[in-house]
Amino acid sequence: MDVRVVQEQAALSHRTEKVIVTVGRPPGERHPELHREIERSVEDRVGHEVVVDVRVSLVVSR
């Protein structure tokens, strides 16, 4: 799995309440534990529990 991190707004801080993560994946690929892995990573960085909204976009190459 290729991973690219793009942070579009301010840095994560102790005041962060919600993080939205958009993940692109090819059709047919499944990563059932990815949401929890992302959630743990974000919470480790912020230092407390936050709402992590993981959105999946299908990526089709031509």
PDB file of N, H, CA, C and O in Angstrom:
ATOM      1  N   MET A   1       0.850  -1.161   0.000  1.00  0.00           N
ATOM      2  CA  MET A   1       0.000   0.000   0.000  1.00  0.00           C
ATOM      3  C   MET A   1       0.902   1.232   0.000  1.00  0.00           C
ATOM      4  O   MET A   1       1.799   1.335   0.837  1.00  0.00           O
ATOM      5  N   ASP A   2       0.680   2.166  -0.922  1.00  0.00           N
ATOM      6  H   ASP A   2      -0.049   2.082  -1.601  1.00  0.00           H
ATOM      7  CA  ASP A   2       1.403   3.433  -0.944  1.00  0.00           C
ATOM      8  C   ASP A   2       0.711   4.411  -0.007  1.00  0.00           C
ATOM      9  O   ASP A   2      -0.517   4.464   0.048  1.00  0.00           O
ATOM     10  N   VAL A   3       1.505   5.187   0.733  1.00  0.00           N
ATOM     11  H   VAL A   3       2.503   5.144   0.689  1.00  0.00           H
ATOM     12  CA  VAL A   3       0.946   6.154   1.676  1.00  0.00           C
ATOM     13  C   VAL A   3       1.531   7.524   1.382  1.00  0.00           C
ATOM     14  O   VAL A   3       2.742   7.673   1.215  1.00  0.00           O
ATOM     15  N   ARG A   4       0.668   8.514   1.322  1.00  0.00           N
ATOM     16  H   ARG A   4      -0.315   8.393   1.458  1.00  0.00           H
ATOM     17  CA  ARG A   4       1.106   9.899   1.155  1.00  0.00           C
ATOM     18  C   ARG A   4       0.307  10.735   2.142  1.00  0.00           C
ATOM     19  O   ARG A   4      -0.921  10.652   2.177  1.00  0.00           O
ATOM     20  N   VAL A   5       0.990  11.533   2.936  1.00  0.00           N
ATOM     21  H   VAL A   5       1.987  11.601   2.907  1.00  0.00           H
ATOM     22  CA  VAL A   5       0.325  12.366   3.932  1.00  0.00           C
ATOM     23  C   VAL A   5       0.306  13.800   3.436  1.00  0.00           C
ATOM     24  O   VAL A   5       1.341  14.358   3.073  1.00  0.00           O
ATOM     25  N   VAL A   6      -0.884  14.391   3.424  1.00  0.00           N
ATOM     26  H   VAL A   6      -1.725  13.938   3.720  1.00  0.00           H
ATOM     27  CA  VAL A   6      -1.036  15.791   3.037  1.00  0.00           C
ATOM     28  C   VAL A   6      -1.812  16.475   4.144  1.00  0.00           C
ATOM     29  O   VAL A   6      -2.956  16.122   4.428  1.00  0.00           O
ATOM     30  N   GLN A   7      -1.180  17.454   4.762  1.00  0.00           N
ATOM     31  H   GLN A   7      -0.251  17.741   4.531  1.00  0.00           H
ATOM     32  CA  GLN A   7      -1.859  18.194   5.825  1.00  0.00           C
ATOM     33  C   GLN A   7      -2.228  19.548   5.249  1.00  0.00           C
ATOM     34  O   GLN A   7      -1.354  20.351   4.924  1.00  0.00           O
ATOM     35  N   GLU A   8      -3.524  19.799   5.124  1.00  0.00           N
ATOM     36  H   GLU A   8      -4.234  19.146   5.389  1.00  0.00           H
ATOM     37  CA  GLU A   8      -3.984  20.990   4.427  1.00  0.00           C
ATOM     38  C   GLU A   8      -4.205  22.197   5.322  1.00  0.00           C
ATOM     39  O   GLU A   8      -4.245  23.327   4.836  1.00  0.00           O
ATOM     40  N   GLN A   9      -4.351  21.975   6.626  1.00  0.00           N
ATOM     41  H   GLN A   9      -4.319  21.057   7.021  1.00  0.00           H
ATOM     42  CA  GLN A   9      -4.637  23.103   7.501  1.00  0.00           C
ATOM     43  C   GLN A   9      -3.678  23.116   8.672  1.00  0.00           C
ATOM     44  O   GLN A   9      -2.598  22.530   8.600  1.00  0.00           O
ATOM     45  N   ALA A  10      -4.065  23.783   9.756  1.00  0.00           N
ATOM     46  H   ALA A  10      -4.942  24.259   9.815  1.00  0.00           H
ATOM     47  CA  ALA A  10      -3.201  23.962  10.916  1.00  0.00           C
ATOM     48  C   ALA A  10      -2.748  22.631  11.510  1.00  0.00           C
ATOM     49  O   ALA A  10      -3.362  21.587  11.288  1.00  0.00           O
ATOM     50  N   ALA A  11      -1.669  22.697  12.263  1.00  0.00           N
ATOM     51  H   ALA A  11      -1.170  23.545  12.444  1.00  0.00           H
ATOM     52  CA  ALA A  11      -1.125  21.511  12.917  1.00  0.00           C
ATOM     53  C   ALA A  11      -2.105  20.945  13.936  1.00  0.00           C
ATOM     54  O   ALA A  11      -2.943  21.665  14.480  1.00  0.00           O
ATOM     55  N   LEU A  12      -1.986  19.651  14.183  1.00  0.00           N
ATOM     56  H   LEU A  12      -1.306  19.066  13.741  1.00  0.00           H
ATOM     57  CA  LEU A  12      -2.813  19.014  15.198  1.00  0.00           C
ATOM     58  C   LEU A  12      -2.371  19.502  16.569  1.00  0.00           C
ATOM     59  O   LEU A  12      -1.178  19.701  16.802  1.00  0.00           O
ATOM     60  N   SER A  13      -3.311  19.696  17.468  1.00  0.00           N
ATOM     61  H   SER A  13      -4.280  19.535  17.279  1.00  0.00           H
ATOM     62  CA  SER A  13      -2.977  20.178  18.810  1.00  0.00           C
ATOM     63  C   SER A  13      -3.896  19.549  19.837  1.00  0.00           C
ATOM     64  O   SER A  13      -4.763  18.743  19.499  1.00  0.00           O
ATOM     65  N   HIS A  14      -3.700  19.922  21.095  1.00  0.00           N
ATOM     66  H   HIS A  14      -2.996  20.576  21.370  1.00  0.00           H
ATOM     67  CA  HIS A  14      -4.537  19.388  22.170  1.00  0.00           C
ATOM     68  C   HIS A  14      -5.979  19.869  22.055  1.00  0.00           C
ATOM     69  O   HIS A  14      -6.865  19.309  22.701  1.00  0.00           O
ATOM     70  N   ARG A  15      -6.231  20.891  21.249  1.00  0.00           N
ATOM     71  H   ARG A  15      -5.512  21.346  20.724  1.00  0.00           H
ATOM     72  CA  ARG A  15      -7.598  21.398  21.053  1.00  0.00           C
ATOM     73  C   ARG A  15      -8.305  20.724  19.878  1.00  0.00           C
ATOM     74  O   ARG A  15      -9.493  20.956  19.651  1.00  0.00           O
ATOM     75  N   THR A  16      -7.587  19.899  19.139  1.00  0.00           N
ATOM     76  H   THR A  16      -6.622  19.711  19.322  1.00  0.00           H
ATOM     77  CA  THR A  16      -8.174  19.211  17.994  1.00  0.00           C
ATOM     78  C   THR A  16      -9.279  18.272  18.465  1.00  0.00           C
ATOM     79  O   THR A  16      -9.067  17.455  19.361  1.00  0.00           O
ATOM     80  N   GLU A  17     -10.463  18.392  17.856  1.00  0.00           N
ATOM     81  H   GLU A  17     -10.635  19.056  17.128  1.00  0.00           H
ATOM     82  CA  GLU A  17     -11.595  17.539  18.223  1.00  0.00           C
ATOM     83  C   GLU A  17     -11.949  16.531  17.141  1.00  0.00           C
ATOM     84  O   GLU A  17     -12.433  15.439  17.440  1.00  0.00           O
ATOM     85  N   LYS A  18     -11.705  16.900  15.860  1.00  0.00           N
ATOM     86  H   LYS A  18     -11.311  17.787  15.617  1.00  0.00           H
ATOM     87  CA  LYS A  18     -12.088  16.021  14.753  1.00  0.00           C
ATOM     88  C   LYS A  18     -11.054  16.115  13.645  1.00  0.00           C
ATOM     89  O   LYS A  18     -10.554  17.194  13.326  1.00  0.00           O
ATOM     90  N   VAL A  19     -10.747  14.971  13.068  1.00  0.00           N
ATOM     91  H   VAL A  19     -11.153  14.094  13.327  1.00  0.00           H
ATOM     92  CA  VAL A  19      -9.811  14.900  11.957  1.00  0.00           C
ATOM     93  C   VAL A  19     -10.493  14.120  10.839  1.00  0.00           C
ATOM     94  O   VAL A  19     -11.067  13.057  11.074  1.00  0.00           O
ATOM     95  N   ILE A  20     -10.426  14.657   9.623  1.00  0.00           N
ATOM     96  H   ILE A  20      -9.960  15.521   9.433  1.00  0.00           H
ATOM     97  CA  ILE A  20     -10.992  13.977   8.455  1.00  0.00           C
ATOM     98  C   ILE A  20      -9.829  13.485   7.595  1.00  0.00           C
ATOM     99  O   ILE A  20      -8.949  14.256   7.213  1.00  0.00           O
ATOM    100  N   VAL A  21      -9.845  12.197   7.303  1.00  0.00           N
ATOM    101  H   VAL A  21     -10.559  11.571   7.614  1.00  0.00           H
ATOM    102  CA  VAL A  21      -8.793  11.578   6.505  1.00  0.00           C
ATOM    103  C   VAL A  21      -9.439  11.005   5.250  1.00  0.00           C
ATOM    104  O   VAL A  21     -10.404  10.245   5.338  1.00  0.00           O
ATOM    105  N   THR A  22      -8.911  11.365   4.082  1.00  0.00           N
ATOM    106  H   THR A  22      -8.127  11.982   4.010  1.00  0.00           H
ATOM    107  CA  THR A  22      -9.403  10.807   2.828  1.00  0.00           C
ATOM    108  C   THR A  22      -8.364   9.825   2.301  1.00  0.00           C
ATOM    109  O   THR A  22      -7.189  10.163   2.159  1.00  0.00           O
ATOM    110  N   VAL A  23      -8.809   8.614   2.015  1.00  0.00           N
ATOM    111  H   VAL A  23      -9.764   8.340   2.130  1.00  0.00           H
ATOM    112  CA  VAL A  23      -7.929   7.548   1.560  1.00  0.00           C
ATOM    113  C   VAL A  23      -8.352   7.153   0.157  1.00  0.00           C
ATOM    114  O   VAL A  23      -9.530   6.896  -0.093  1.00  0.00           O
ATOM    115  N   GLY A  24      -7.389   7.103  -0.764  1.00  0.00           N
ATOM    116  H   GLY A  24      -6.432   7.311  -0.561  1.00  0.00           H
ATOM    117  CA  GLY A  24      -7.673   6.611  -2.109  1.00  0.00           C
ATOM    118  C   GLY A  24      -7.267   5.148  -2.199  1.00  0.00           C
ATOM    119  O   GLY A  24      -6.187   4.774  -1.742  1.00  0.00           O
ATOM    120  N   ARG A  25      -8.121   4.322  -2.783  1.00  0.00           N
ATOM    121  H   ARG A  25      -8.998   4.626  -3.155  1.00  0.00           H
ATOM    122  CA  ARG A  25      -7.779   2.908  -2.939  1.00  0.00           C
ATOM    123  C   ARG A  25      -8.284   2.390  -4.275  1.00  0.00           C
ATOM    124  O   ARG A  25      -9.345   2.798  -4.747  1.00  0.00           O
ATOM    125  N   PRO A  26      -7.522   1.490  -4.880  1.00  0.00           N
ATOM    126  CA  PRO A  26      -7.968   0.871  -6.122  1.00  0.00           C
ATOM    127  C   PRO A  26      -9.144  -0.065  -5.860  1.00  0.00           C
ATOM    128  O   PRO A  26      -9.256  -0.618  -4.766  1.00  0.00           O
ATOM    129  N   PRO A  27     -10.019  -0.250  -6.840  1.00  0.00           N
ATOM    130  CA  PRO A  27     -11.129  -1.195  -6.686  1.00  0.00           C
ATOM    131  C   PRO A  27     -10.591  -2.590  -6.352  1.00  0.00           C
ATOM    132  O   PRO A  27      -9.564  -3.013  -6.882  1.00  0.00           O
ATOM    133  N   GLY A  28     -11.283  -3.280  -5.488  1.00  0.00           N
ATOM    134  H   GLY A  28     -12.118  -2.936  -5.058  1.00  0.00           H
ATOM    135  CA  GLY A  28     -10.899  -4.640  -5.143  1.00  0.00           C
ATOM    136  C   GLY A  28      -9.959  -4.762  -3.960  1.00  0.00           C
ATOM    137  O   GLY A  28      -9.847  -5.846  -3.387  1.00  0.00           O
ATOM    138  N   GLU A  29      -9.281  -3.696  -3.574  1.00  0.00           N
ATOM    139  H   GLU A  29      -9.372  -2.816  -4.039  1.00  0.00           H
ATOM    140  CA  GLU A  29      -8.400  -3.756  -2.406  1.00  0.00           C
ATOM    141  C   GLU A  29      -9.208  -3.540  -1.146  1.00  0.00           C
ATOM    142  O   GLU A  29     -10.112  -2.705  -1.108  1.00  0.00           O
ATOM    143  N   ARG A  30      -8.879  -4.294  -0.122  1.00  0.00           N
ATOM    144  H   ARG A  30      -8.145  -4.972  -0.154  1.00  0.00           H
ATOM    145  CA  ARG A  30      -9.554  -4.163   1.169  1.00  0.00           C
ATOM    146  C   ARG A  30      -8.500  -4.062   2.267  1.00  0.00           C
ATOM    147  O   ARG A  30      -7.523  -4.811   2.264  1.00  0.00           O
ATOM    148  N   HIS A  31      -8.688  -3.166   3.173  1.00  0.00           N
ATOM    149  H   HIS A  31      -9.482  -2.557   3.175  1.00  0.00           H
ATOM    150  CA  HIS A  31      -7.804  -2.991   4.318  1.00  0.00           C
ATOM    151  C   HIS A  31      -8.675  -2.774   5.547  1.00  0.00           C
ATOM    152  O   HIS A  31      -8.829  -1.640   5.999  1.00  0.00           O
ATOM    153  N   PRO A  32      -9.250  -3.848   6.095  1.00  0.00           N
ATOM    154  CA  PRO A  32     -10.248  -3.720   7.159  1.00  0.00           C
ATOM    155  C   PRO A  32      -9.741  -3.061   8.436  1.00  0.00           C
ATOM    156  O   PRO A  32     -10.538  -2.482   9.173  1.00  0.00           O
ATOM    157  N   GLU A  33      -8.455  -3.128   8.720  1.00  0.00           N
ATOM    158  H   GLU A  33      -7.807  -3.599   8.121  1.00  0.00           H
ATOM    159  CA  GLU A  33      -7.922  -2.539   9.954  1.00  0.00           C
ATOM    160  C   GLU A  33      -7.418  -1.114   9.752  1.00  0.00           C
ATOM    161  O   GLU A  33      -6.960  -0.481  10.704  1.00  0.00           O
ATOM    162  N   LEU A  34      -7.495  -0.604   8.527  1.00  0.00           N
ATOM    163  H   LEU A  34      -7.866  -1.118   7.754  1.00  0.00           H
ATOM    164  CA  LEU A  34      -6.913   0.705   8.235  1.00  0.00           C
ATOM    165  C   LEU A  34      -7.542   1.825   9.054  1.00  0.00           C
ATOM    166  O   LEU A  34      -6.824   2.694   9.549  1.00  0.00           O
ATOM    167  N   HIS A  35      -8.865   1.825   9.208  1.00  0.00           N
ATOM    168  H   HIS A  35      -9.447   1.119   8.805  1.00  0.00           H
ATOM    169  CA  HIS A  35      -9.531   2.892   9.967  1.00  0.00           C
ATOM    170  C   HIS A  35      -8.974   2.960  11.386  1.00  0.00           C
ATOM    171  O   HIS A  35      -8.652   4.043  11.874  1.00  0.00           O
ATOM    172  N   ARG A  36      -8.859   1.820  12.046  1.00  0.00           N
ATOM    173  H   ARG A  36      -9.121   0.940  11.650  1.00  0.00           H
ATOM    174  CA  ARG A  36      -8.360   1.799  13.431  1.00  0.00           C
ATOM    175  C   ARG A  36      -6.895   2.211  13.490  1.00  0.00           C
ATOM    176  O   ARG A  36      -6.495   2.904  14.426  1.00  0.00           O
ATOM    177  N   GLU A  37      -6.087   1.803  12.518  1.00  0.00           N
ATOM    178  H   GLU A  37      -6.412   1.240  11.759  1.00  0.00           H
ATOM    179  CA  GLU A  37      -4.682   2.197  12.480  1.00  0.00           C
ATOM    180  C   GLU A  37      -4.546   3.708  12.323  1.00  0.00           C
ATOM    181  O   GLU A  37      -3.719   4.330  12.990  1.00  0.00           O
ATOM    182  N   ILE A  38      -5.352   4.299  11.447  1.00  0.00           N
ATOM    183  H   ILE A  38      -6.023   3.793  10.905  1.00  0.00           H
ATOM    184  CA  ILE A  38      -5.326   5.752  11.257  1.00  0.00           C
ATOM    185  C   ILE A  38      -5.771   6.445  12.534  1.00  0.00           C
ATOM    186  O   ILE A  38      -5.150   7.416  12.966  1.00  0.00           O
ATOM    187  N   GLU A  39      -6.839   5.952  13.138  1.00  0.00           N
ATOM    188  H   GLU A  39      -7.344   5.163  12.787  1.00  0.00           H
ATOM    189  CA  GLU A  39      -7.354   6.542  14.375  1.00  0.00           C
ATOM    190  C   GLU A  39      -6.290   6.517  15.476  1.00  0.00           C
ATOM    191  O   GLU A  39      -6.081   7.523  16.153  1.00  0.00           O
ATOM    192  N   ARG A  40      -5.626   5.392  15.658  1.00  0.00           N
ATOM    193  H   ARG A  40      -5.796   4.575  15.109  1.00  0.00           H
ATOM    194  CA  ARG A  40      -4.566   5.285  16.672  1.00  0.00           C
ATOM    195  C   ARG A  40      -3.425   6.247  16.380  1.00  0.00           C
ATOM    196  O   ARG A  40      -2.911   6.898  17.290  1.00  0.00           O
ATOM    197  N   SER A  41      -3.029   6.338  15.128  1.00  0.00           N
ATOM    198  H   SER A  41      -3.446   5.809  14.389  1.00  0.00           H
ATOM    199  CA  SER A  41      -1.935   7.226  14.747  1.00  0.00           C
ATOM    200  C   SER A  41      -2.270   8.686  15.036  1.00  0.00           C
ATOM    201  O   SER A  41      -1.442   9.423  15.570  1.00  0.00           O
ATOM    202  N   VAL A  42      -3.484   9.101  14.683  1.00  0.00           N
ATOM    203  H   VAL A  42      -4.157   8.503  14.249  1.00  0.00           H
ATOM    204  CA  VAL A  42      -3.913  10.484  14.929  1.00  0.00           C
ATOM    205  C   VAL A  42      -3.972  10.757  16.429  1.00  0.00           C
ATOM    206  O   VAL A  42      -3.478  11.787  16.890  1.00  0.00           O
ATOM    207  N   GLU A  43      -4.573   9.843  17.195  1.00  0.00           N
ATOM    208  H   GLU A  43      -4.974   9.007  16.820  1.00  0.00           H
ATOM    209  CA  GLU A  43      -4.688  10.045  18.638  1.00  0.00           C
ATOM    210  C   GLU A  43      -3.320  10.071  19.313  1.00  0.00           C
ATOM    211  O   GLU A  43      -3.125  10.823  20.267  1.00  0.00           O
ATOM    212  N   ASP A  44      -2.370   9.264  18.839  1.00  0.00           N
ATOM    213  H   ASP A  44      -2.529   8.652  18.064  1.00  0.00           H
ATOM    214  CA  ASP A  44      -1.011   9.299  19.383  1.00  0.00           C
ATOM    215  C   ASP A  44      -0.374  10.658  19.144  1.00  0.00           C
ATOM    216  O   ASP A  44       0.303  11.197  20.019  1.00  0.00           O
ATOM    217  N   ARG A  45      -0.594  11.210  17.956  1.00  0.00           N
ATOM    218  H   ARG A  45      -1.144  10.772  17.246  1.00  0.00           H
ATOM    219  CA  ARG A  45      -0.002  12.503  17.622  1.00  0.00           C
ATOM    220  C   ARG A  45      -0.642  13.640  18.411  1.00  0.00           C
ATOM    221  O   ARG A  45       0.052  14.554  18.858  1.00  0.00           O
ATOM    222  N   VAL A  46      -1.972  13.587  18.586  1.00  0.00           N
ATOM    223  H   VAL A  46      -2.535  12.845  18.223  1.00  0.00           H
ATOM    224  CA  VAL A  46      -2.694  14.652  19.285  1.00  0.00           C
ATOM    225  C   VAL A  46      -2.543  14.507  20.799  1.00  0.00           C
ATOM    226  O   VAL A  46      -2.474  15.503  21.520  1.00  0.00           O
ATOM    227  N   GLY A  47      -2.492  13.270  21.271  1.00  0.00           N
ATOM    228  H   GLY A  47      -2.547  12.461  20.685  1.00  0.00           H
ATOM    229  CA  GLY A  47      -2.340  13.043  22.701  1.00  0.00           C
ATOM    230  C   GLY A  47      -3.638  12.806  23.448  1.00  0.00           C
ATOM    231  O   GLY A  47      -3.636  12.731  24.677  1.00  0.00           O
ATOM    232  N   HIS A  48      -4.744  12.689  22.730  1.00  0.00           N
ATOM    233  H   HIS A  48      -4.745  12.751  21.732  1.00  0.00           H
ATOM    234  CA  HIS A  48      -6.033  12.386  23.350  1.00  0.00           C
ATOM    235  C   HIS A  48      -6.970  11.827  22.290  1.00  0.00           C
ATOM    236  O   HIS A  48      -6.661  11.854  21.099  1.00  0.00           O
ATOM    237  N   GLU A  49      -8.134  11.313  22.739  1.00  0.00           N
ATOM    238  H   GLU A  49      -8.384  11.292  23.707  1.00  0.00           H
ATOM    239  CA  GLU A  49      -9.105  10.762  21.795  1.00  0.00           C
ATOM    240  C   GLU A  49      -9.738  11.875  20.971  1.00  0.00           C
ATOM    241  O   GLU A  49     -10.093  12.929  21.500  1.00  0.00           O
ATOM    242  N   VAL A  50      -9.876  11.634  19.682  1.00  0.00           N
ATOM    243  H   VAL A  50      -9.588  10.778  19.252  1.00  0.00           H
ATOM    244  CA  VAL A  50     -10.541  12.570  18.776  1.00  0.00           C
ATOM    245  C   VAL A  50     -11.458  11.767  17.856  1.00  0.00           C
ATOM    246  O   VAL A  50     -11.313  10.552  17.723  1.00  0.00           O
ATOM    247  N   VAL A  51     -12.391  12.455  17.231  1.00  0.00           N
ATOM    248  H   VAL A  51     -12.508  13.443  17.338  1.00  0.00           H
ATOM    249  CA  VAL A  51     -13.233  11.827  16.216  1.00  0.00           C
ATOM    250  C   VAL A  51     -12.413  11.766  14.932  1.00  0.00           C
ATOM    251  O   VAL A  51     -11.926  12.790  14.452  1.00  0.00           O
ATOM    252  N   VAL A  52     -12.262  10.575  14.381  1.00  0.00           N
ATOM    253  H   VAL A  52     -12.657   9.744  14.770  1.00  0.00           H
ATOM    254  CA  VAL A  52     -11.518  10.400  13.135  1.00  0.00           C
ATOM    255  C   VAL A  52     -12.497   9.891  12.086  1.00  0.00           C
ATOM    256  O   VAL A  52     -13.024   8.783  12.193  1.00  0.00           O
ATOM    257  N   ASP A  53     -12.731  10.711  11.075  1.00  0.00           N
ATOM    258  H   ASP A  53     -12.303  11.611  10.988  1.00  0.00           H
ATOM    259  CA  ASP A  53     -13.643  10.379   9.980  1.00  0.00           C
ATOM    260  C   ASP A  53     -12.792   9.947   8.789  1.00  0.00           C
ATOM    261  O   ASP A  53     -12.137  10.774   8.157  1.00  0.00           O
ATOM    262  N   VAL A  54     -12.803   8.658   8.488  1.00  0.00           N
ATOM    263  H   VAL A  54     -13.336   7.985   9.002  1.00  0.00           H
ATOM    264  CA  VAL A  54     -12.024   8.142   7.365  1.00  0.00           C
ATOM    265  C   VAL A  54     -12.954   7.994   6.171  1.00  0.00           C
ATOM    266  O   VAL A  54     -13.955   7.280   6.231  1.00  0.00           O
ATOM    267  N   ARG A  55     -12.609   8.679   5.087  1.00  0.00           N
ATOM    268  H   ARG A  55     -11.795   9.259   5.039  1.00  0.00           H
ATOM    269  CA  ARG A  55     -13.398   8.622   3.851  1.00  0.00           C
ATOM    270  C   ARG A  55     -12.577   7.907   2.787  1.00  0.00           C
ATOM    271  O   ARG A  55     -11.382   8.161   2.636  1.00  0.00           O
ATOM    272  N   VAL A  56     -13.218   7.026   2.063  1.00  0.00           N
ATOM    273  H   VAL A  56     -14.188   6.820   2.185  1.00  0.00           H
ATOM    274  CA  VAL A  56     -12.518   6.237   1.051  1.00  0.00           C
ATOM    275  C   VAL A  56     -12.988   6.655  -0.332  1.00  0.00           C
ATOM    276  O   VAL A  56     -14.187   6.698  -0.604  1.00  0.00           O
ATOM    277  N   SER A  57     -12.031   6.963  -1.209  1.00  0.00           N
ATOM    278  H   SER A  57     -11.056   6.928  -0.988  1.00  0.00           H
ATOM    279  CA  SER A  57     -12.320   7.284  -2.607  1.00  0.00           C
ATOM    280  C   SER A  57     -11.689   6.207  -3.481  1.00  0.00           C
ATOM    281  O   SER A  57     -10.526   5.852  -3.291  1.00  0.00           O
ATOM    282  N   LEU A  58     -12.446   5.694  -4.426  1.00  0.00           N
ATOM    283  H   LEU A  58     -13.391   5.982  -4.579  1.00  0.00           H
ATOM    284  CA  LEU A  58     -11.886   4.723  -5.356  1.00  0.00           C
ATOM    285  C   LEU A  58     -10.982   5.435  -6.345  1.00  0.00           C
ATOM    286  O   LEU A  58     -11.326   6.494  -6.871  1.00  0.00           O
ATOM    287  N   VAL A  59      -9.821   4.841  -6.593  1.00  0.00           N
ATOM    288  H   VAL A  59      -9.541   3.981  -6.167  1.00  0.00           H
ATOM    289  CA  VAL A  59      -8.851   5.408  -7.519  1.00  0.00           C
ATOM    290  C   VAL A  59      -8.731   4.450  -8.695  1.00  0.00           C
ATOM    291  O   VAL A  59      -8.338   3.296  -8.525  1.00  0.00           O
ATOM    292  N   VAL A  60      -9.065   4.922  -9.868  1.00  0.00           N
ATOM    293  H   VAL A  60      -9.384   5.860 -10.006  1.00  0.00           H
ATOM    294  CA  VAL A  60      -9.004   4.094 -11.070  1.00  0.00           C
ATOM    295  C   VAL A  60      -7.942   4.678 -11.985  1.00  0.00           C
ATOM    296  O   VAL A  60      -8.040   5.833 -12.400  1.00  0.00           O
ATOM    297  N   SER A  61      -6.919   3.876 -12.302  1.00  0.00           N
ATOM    298  H   SER A  61      -6.839   2.938 -11.965  1.00  0.00           H
ATOM    299  CA  SER A  61      -5.885   4.352 -13.224  1.00  0.00           C
ATOM    300  C   SER A  61      -6.218   3.880 -14.627  1.00  0.00           C
ATOM    301  O   SER A  61      -6.822   2.824 -14.812  1.00  0.00           O
ATOM    302  N   ARG A  62      -5.823   4.662 -15.603  1.00  0.00           N
ATOM    303  H   ARG A  62      -5.332   5.521 -15.452  1.00  0.00           H
ATOM    304  CA  ARG A  62      -6.122   4.335 -17.004  1.00  0.00           C
ATOM    305  C   ARG A  62      -4.888   3.921 -17.728  1.00  0.00           C
ATOM    306  O   ARG A  62      -4.946   3.608 -18.918  1.00  0.00           O
TER     307      ARG A  62
END
